[in-house]
Amino acid sequence: MRRGLSRHNNRSGGNYFNPLSLFAGGVQGVWYDDSLTSSMYQDSAGTIPAALESPVGKQLDLSGNNNHRTQATSANRPTLSARYNLLTKTEDFSDAAWIVTACTKSGTTVGTVVALGPTSTRRNITELFTIPSAGTWKVSFLLTNISQRYVQIYFGGVVAVAFACTFDLTGAGAVSNIGGAIGAISLNLNGTYSCSMVFTTVAGEATNVVIAFVDTSNAVRAASSTSTGSFSISKPDFRASNQSTGLIPTYQYVDTSSVYDTAGFPQYIKYNGSNTYLVTAAVNFSSTAQIVVFSGIRKLANYGGIVDASYSGNLNTFLLLASGIATELNSYSFLSKGTVLALAEPPVAIYTPPITNVLTGLGNISAPSVTLRINGAQVSSSTATQGTGNFSNLPLYFGSRQLVAPFLNGQEFQTIIVGKLLTTAEITATETYVNSKTKAY
């Protein structure tokens, strides 16, 4: 398994790009690479190396400026993670995490579920968990018909059907949707069927994923069944639907909440939306009137500061937010300020969480402009005056707007801040690099 190894070179424009080049000649700024586990520590003193699912109390600045960010209070430390699949024991169906009702199961990597014969009890295999945020979700399995034609993926309460899809594991395969779910099935060369269900639900719902025996293609999980067959199941995966686009592997092995496959899964720092954040000592941008902020972010809710240069109550600062100022929800915004505020924000609020994006904010006080780019494309720009002066010598906050609620509920993959104008080629190369660590597009 990969454990946070990072290559700092990214192929761009025929050359290998290293973000360290942005800081040549002593240019002020910061660079935090959340894929590089060795740059992080569990404590703010930097004595205990970080690990997956551990707190992050200190992260080293890779720009050469030594603007390390820390969190002195243990309860306020974010978490290092690379977890995408919310299920556990995905290759051990013999474990108690999978609850068996009125049937038997055998095997590990491929779990064979065998019906006990006609019964008045629902027959299924279930894993319980809680959805962390509202949104659209995708659950997927590999299923193989041994002697059971119809198998159902069900999501909801123990009795009432919420969302379900019934899969016909014969021929080319077929699917019947129940309760607003959208299913898909395809036959693989090895005779297995890739089966998935997509549905939308609310946050914090204590629910379960059920694999059930059913008798007909349009059946729901009935209280009794005449089915006597068996089927095999493997590679269960449950994640946000927009993290199933093929940019990252479509299946993640998970044993426990802290032991799982990391190969191909971008590592991130997770902010909880309540009290977690990181902060630097004062970073001296007082010799420049230009700033460029890059951040790979997945926001799980609106609001919260992504990068805050002590904006509130101060002049000559900048601020990158996980929501809009004018449109408020489902957007982002970048603010740059000398003695006067200027704002860049998309005109339409279309960035609904949960969503992953590479954000670029460009601020220029002296030749006034403020620009916001999302996923490599400009979405907003203004040349309104920002007054006078250079940027300030103030702390930078990450995951929080200067300790004012609401905090950021989301995941950070990469953040780079450069205190100078960048060329178009440098901006494109940096966005490409950040996206290689974020997989937003």
N, C-alpha and C positions, 0 to 999 in steps of 0.2 A: 504494500500500500504506500502511496505517496504521503509524505508527512510534511507538507508545506514547502517543498523545494521550489525555488524560483529561478528562472533564467531572466536576467535583466535586459537581454537583448531581444528585440522584436524586429522581424523582417518588415521593412517599410520602404517602398520606393526603390527596391533593388539594393538597399543598404541595411545594415543592422543598426537599429536605433536604440540608444541607451538614454533614458531620461536624465541621467547625470550630466549629459552634454548641455542641458538647459541652464545649468548653474555655473558654467565655465566662467572664469574671470572673477569669481566671488559674488555672483548674482545671488541676492537674498531669496529665500523661499524654503519650502519643505517638500519632502517626498516620503510618503508612507505606503509601503507595499504589504498589503494584508496577506499575500500569498507566501511571504517569507517568514516562516515561523521563528527562525533564529533571530529576527529583529524585534521579538516581543518577549515580555516577561510578565509573570503573574503578579508581581509586586512592583510598587512604584520605585523601589531602590534598584531594580534590575538585577536581582540575585537569583530568582527562581524562573527558569526557562518556561515559556508558555507551551501549551499543548492543546490539542483539539478539545473543545468543550471546557477549557479552563478560562478563568478571568484574565483580562488584559489590564495590567496596572502600569505598564510602560511600553512604549513603542519607539524604536530608534528612527531618527530622521536620516534618510539615505542621501540627502542632497549635499552633504558635506558641511552644512551650516549648524549642525548640532542642535537643531530646534526639536528636541525629543518631546513627545507628549506623554503625559502621565495621568494617573488617577490615584490620589493618596488614600481615599476612603474605599475600603474593600467592598462595601455594599453598593458602591456606585460604579464599579468596573464593568465594562461590557464583556462579551464572551467571544472567544475565537471558535469558529465553526466552519464545517464544509458539508453540513447535513442538508439533504434535499428530500429524501424519502422519509415520510413520517412514521412508517411502519417499523417494527422491530422483528428480530428473529426471522428474517426473510429467507433464510436457507436452512431453517430448522423448524419444520412444522410439528416436530415432536415436543417442542417446548410449550410450557404452560401459557405463554403469551397468546397462543392460538387455542381458543376455547372450542371444544368439540361437543356438538349436541346430536345425539341419536345416530351417530355413525362412528366409524373408526378411522384412524389416520396412521400411515406408516411412511417411513422414508424421511430424509432430511432435505438435501438439495432439491429433489423432486418429491413432494409429499403426496402420497396416494391416499385419497379419501374414499372409503368404501362404505356404501349404504348397508344397513343392517336388515333391509327388507321392508315391506309395508309397515308403516307406523303411524300413530296418531300424534307424534311429536315432530315439530320442524327439525329437519336434518341439515345441519350446516356447520361450517368452521368459521370462527369469528375472531377478529382482533379489535380491541377497544382502544380508543384514543380521543383526544379533543382537538378540534380544528382551531388553529391559533389566530386566524383572522378571516374576515369576510372575503369572499371571492369565488372564482371558478376553479374547480379542482378536477384532477384526473386520477383515477385509480386504474391500474393495469395489471394483468397476469398473463402467464402462458398456461393454457389449459389443453389437455389431451383427453380425447374420448377413449376410455377403455371399454366400458359397457354402459355409459351414461350419456345419452344424446344431448339433453338440455341441462345447462348449468347457468345459474344466475349470480351476477354480482349485485349486491344489495347494499345500500347505504342509508342508515337512519336509525330509528329507535328499535327496541327489541321486538315490538309487535307490529306497529303500523308501518306500512310501506311509505318511504319518503322518496327515494330514487332507486331505480332498478333497471337492469338490462339482462335479458335472457339470451343466451348464446346457443345456437344450434351447431354442435361440434361434429357435423357431417358435411361431406361434399366441400364446396368452397366456403362454407360457413355462412351463417345468417344471424341477425340480431333483431330483437324486439325491444323497443324502448317503453319504459313504464315511469309515470310520475314526472315527466319533464326531463329525464336523463337522455343523453345522446351517446349511443354506443357505437363501437367499431370492432370489426373482426377481420382477420386475414389468416390464410393458411400458409404456414411456413414449410420449407422443403423437408424438414425433419418430421412432419406430421403433427406438430404442435400448432395451436391456434393462438395468435396474439389477440387478446381481448381487452378492451378498455371502455371506460364509462366516464363521461364528462358531465358535471353538474355544478350548480351555483347555490351556495348556502351562506349562512351568517357565521359570525365569529363566536368562539367559545362554546360551540355546540358539542356536548358530550355525546358522541355517536360511535358507530362501529362500522367496519367493513365486513360483510358477510359473503361467503361463497356457499350457495345453497343448492340442494337438489330440487328440481322441479320436473313436472310431468309433461308439460306441453310448452310450445313456444311463447304463448301469451300468458302463462301462469304467473301468479305472484307467489310469494313464499307462504304456502298454505300450511294450516295446522296439521294436516295429514297428507301422506303421499303414498302412491303405489309403486314409486320408483325403487328399483333394487340394484341399480348399476354402480359403476365406480368410474373415477376419472383422476388424472394426475394434475397437479398444480405446481407452478414454480414461478420465480421472479416476481413476487408481488411488489408493487410500487405505488405510493400515494403521494402526490405533490401538487403544487399549484399548476393549473393547466398551461400557463404561459412559461413554465419552466420545462415543458415537454415539447419544445419546438425542434429538437435535434441539435441545438447548439451545445448541449451537454448530454452525456449518456442518458438514455431513456430508462435505465434501471440502475439503482444504487443498492448494493448489498449493505444491509444494516444488521448488526448483531445486537448491540445495546445502544443507548443514547450517546455513548462516547466511543464506540468501536464500530467503524463502518469504512467502506471503500471511499478513497479520496481521489483516485486516478480519474482525471478529466472533470472533476467537480471543483469549480473556483472556490477558494477559501475566502472567508469574510469575517469582519468584526461585526457582531450583532448588538445593536442598541435596543433596549427594551421599551422605549416610549414612556418611561416613568421616571427614572433617576440616573441612568447610566450615561456617561460622557467621558471624553478625554480632553485635556487642556495643555497648552504649552506655557512656558514663561513668555515674557514679551518678545515678539518677533519684530525686528527693526526694519520696517519698510519706509522709513522717513527720507530715504535718498531717492525714491522713485514715485512717480505719479501714475505708473502703469502697473496693473496686476492681471494675472491670468490664473484661474482656478479650474482644475480638472478633478472630477470625482466620479467614480463608478459606484452607483447606488441602486439598491432595491428598496423602495419604500413600501411598507406594509400598511401604512396609514398616512393621511395627510397631516400637515403641520410639522413643526420641528425644524431646528437649525441643522443643516448639513455641515456648513463651515461658517463660523461667526467670528469676525475679527473685532470682538468687543464692540459691536455696532451700537447697542443701545446707550444713549447718553454721550456718545463720543462723535467727533468729527473725523474726517479723513479715514474712513474705514470701508469695509465691504461685507456682504452677507449673502450666502446661498441658502435658499429655503426649500423645503419639501412640499411647499404649496405656493399658491399665488398670493399676491397682495390685493389685486383688483378682483380677479375671478375666485379667489379664496381657495376653493377645493379643487382637487384633480388637476393640479398644475405644478409648476416650479417657478421660482423667481430669483433673479440676481440683482442685488442693489450695490451701487458704487456711490461713494459720497466724499466730496472734498468738504466744502462748507455748505453745499446744497446736494440734496438727494436726487439721484437718477435711477430709473427702474427699467429692467428688461424682463418681460413676462409674455408668454404666448397669448395671442388674442382669444384663443378658444381653450377651455379647460378639458383636455382630452387625456391627461396622464393619470388615470384612475388606478389607485393601489388595489392589489399588489402589482407592482410594475418595476422592471429593471431598466435603467437608463445610464448612459454616459453623458455627464453634464459638463459644459464648458462655459464659464463666466469670464468675460473680458471687461475690465474697467480702465478708463483713461480719464484722469481729472483734467490734465492740462490741455489736451485736444479732445474736448468732451465727447465721450462715447461710452455706452454700456451695451453689451451684447450677451445674449444667452443662446448657446448651441446645445442641441439635444441629439444624441446618436449621430454626431458628425454633420449635422445640418443646422444652419441658423434659423431660429424660430422667432427671435425678437431682437430689436436694436433701437437705440435712441441716441440722439446727439444733443439732448438737453443739457444745459449747463450744470456742472457739478461744483461751481465755485472755484476756490483756489487751494493751493497747497499740495503737498505730497501725502502719501499714506502714513499711518502712524506707527508708533512703537508700542504695541498692545498685545495681550495674549490672544491666541486663537483657540476657539472652542469647537469641538467636533461631537455631533450627536445632541447638541443642546444650543439653544439660543441664549447664551450667557446665563444659564441656570434658571431660565424662565420657562415654565410649563406652557404648552406641552413639549416634551422632549421628543427626539426623533425615534420613531418606531420603524426600524429598518436595518439594512445590512450594507456595510461599506466594504468595497473590494479594493479600492485604490484611491489615493488623493495626492495630487501634485499641485503646488502653488508656486508661481514664478513671478518675481518682482521686476518684470521688464516686458516690453513689447515682444511678441513672437511673430515670426513670419508665417505665412499661410502653410508652408511646408512643415514647419515645426508644430503648428497646431494640429494638422492632419496626422502627423507621425505620432504625436502624443495621444491623441484620441484613439488611434489604432492600437497603441500600446495598452492604454487603459482598458479598451474593450477586450483585448486579448486576455485580460485578467478578470473581466466582468461577464462577458458573453451576453451582452445586451442586444446585439444585432449582428 
